[in-house]
Amino acid sequence: MRDDDFAAFVAAATPRLRRTAYLMCRDWHLAQDLTQLTLARMYASWGRIWGTADLEAYSRRVLMNAVFDQRKRRSSGEVVSADLPERPGHPAEESAELHVTLMRALSTLPVRDQAIVVLRHWEDQSVEKVAEILDVSVSVVKMQSMRALARLRDLLGEDFVRQ
């Protein structure tokens, strides 16, 4: 029974967790690793959390903790290239450029600010839910969200924001 319940949770939650992890790290392979780590940690606690916890909120919190831990461990020797490899033209090229621009701007924010922006604006979570997931106060979420969005507006420009 325990494994069946967990398998159903995994099937429902994995796409959401992987998308959120990608928005935080901008690497599909690392996002998959972080998702798997999140699910492994949840499985270890499944008997305790199943039926008593808000599993979506709990999974987001475990994922964010995994992202924060990964950022702390990341080698300072890693070099991230700002340039993408050349690709042949694609019909959704404008959409891809928008995506790259947004991901670059998001990557300039501190990791906690990235988490707040991703949870609030991509996942459409309430301020209270984000505060609960990140284990901070509501006022911290509001203040950091305001500052992070102002920073993104500065980076992207007012014309970009209106598009």
Summary of the structure (lengths in Angstrom):
residues: 163
radius of gyration: 17.2
end to end distance: 49.4
largest distance: 53.8
contacts: 422
relative contact order: 0.10
helix: 76%
strand: 0%
